[in-house]
Amino acid sequence: MWTDLTTDAQLNDIKALSAKQPVVIFKHSTRCSISNMAHSRLQKLTNTHGAVFYYLDLLNYRPLSNRIAEEYSVHHESPQVLLIVNGECVYDESHNGITVAELEEQIDSHKLTLA
């Protein structure tokens, strides 16, 4: 279900793809216990709700994380989940605020706004 996000070129792909279906980016720090908890929660997601999911390892790809923050005008957090629709970040959450139920609700509510 998760595609590793490792290149700048993938950010262009995400922007284009987000015009057709929601895209979720999860930024994860493997050294952070809160990030590990959020990651475990998201691993329980069994229904993608039509979204595409990307996983970013912050420790190995910090410059890419910074580009995401700049591209989508969001403050860098770790862990952080972003929902991209029509090339815009329509939802972001971090730390203990990351829940499967909320993410599913956000995906479903924003599918209707796709171009």
C-alpha positions in Angstrom: 0.0 0.0 0.0 2.9 2.4 0.8 5.2 3.8 -1.9 8.6 5.0 -0.6 9.0 8.7 -1.3 12.7 9.2 -2.2 13.1 11.7 -5.1 12.1 15.2 -6.0 10.6 13.8 -9.3 8.0 11.9 -7.2 6.7 15.2 -5.9 5.8 16.2 -9.4 4.1 12.8 -9.9 2.2 13.4 -6.6 1.0 16.8 -7.7 -0.3 15.4 -11.1 -1.8 12.3 -9.5 -3.6 14.4 -6.9 -5.9 15.8 -9.6 -7.3 12.3 -10.1 -7.2 10.8 -6.6 -6.2 11.8 -3.1 -2.6 11.4 -2.1 -1.4 10.8 1.4 2.2 11.6 2.5 3.4 10.2 5.8 6.6 11.7 7.1 8.2 9.4 9.7 11.2 9.6 11.9 12.3 6.1 12.9 14.0 7.4 16.0 10.9 9.0 17.5 8.6 7.0 19.7 5.6 9.2 18.8 6.4 8.8 15.1 6.6 5.0 15.6 3.2 5.1 17.3 1.7 7.0 14.4 3.3 4.7 11.9 1.8 1.7 13.7 -1.6 3.3 13.6 -1.4 3.9 9.9 -0.2 0.4 9.2 -3.7 -0.7 10.5 -5.3 1.1 7.6 -6.8 -1.7 5.4 -9.1 0.4 3.1 -7.2 3.0 1.0 -10.5 4.8 0.3 -9.2 5.4 -3.2 -6.1 7.3 -2.1 -2.4 6.6 -2.9 0.0 6.5 0.0 3.6 7.6 0.2 6.0 7.1 3.0 8.9 9.4 3.6 11.8 8.4 5.9 12.8 11.7 7.4 16.2 10.6 8.6 17.3 9.6 5.1 15.4 12.3 3.1 15.3 15.4 5.2 15.9 17.8 2.2 12.9 16.2 0.5 10.8 16.8 3.6 11.9 20.4 3.6 10.8 20.7 0.0 7.4 19.2 0.8 7.0 21.8 3.6 7.8 24.6 1.2 5.8 23.2 -1.7 2.6 22.7 0.3 3.1 25.7 2.8 3.0 23.5 5.9 5.2 23.7 8.9 7.6 20.7 9.1 6.6 18.2 11.8 7.6 14.7 12.6 5.5 12.6 12.4 3.2 14.3 10.0 0.5 13.2 7.6 -0.5 15.3 4.6 -3.5 14.9 2.3 -2.9 16.3 -1.2 -5.9 17.0 -3.5 -5.7 18.9 -6.8 -2.1 19.9 -6.1 -2.9 21.4 -2.7 -2.4 20.2 0.9 -6.0 20.1 2.2 -5.3 18.5 5.5 -2.2 18.0 7.7 -1.8 16.6 11.1 1.0 15.6 13.4 2.0 13.7 16.5 -0.8 12.2 18.5 -3.4 13.9 16.2 -2.7 11.3 13.5 -5.5 8.8 13.6 -6.9 6.3 11.0 -10.5 7.4 11.6 -9.7 11.1 11.0 -7.5 10.4 7.9 -10.3 8.2 6.4 -12.8 10.9 7.0 -10.6 13.5 5.4 -9.9 11.4 2.4 -13.6 10.6 1.9 -14.7 14.2 2.3 -12.1 15.6 -0.2 -12.6 13.0 -2.9 -15.7 15.0 -3.9 -13.5 18.0 -4.8 -11.3 16.3 -7.4 -11.2 18.0 -10.7 
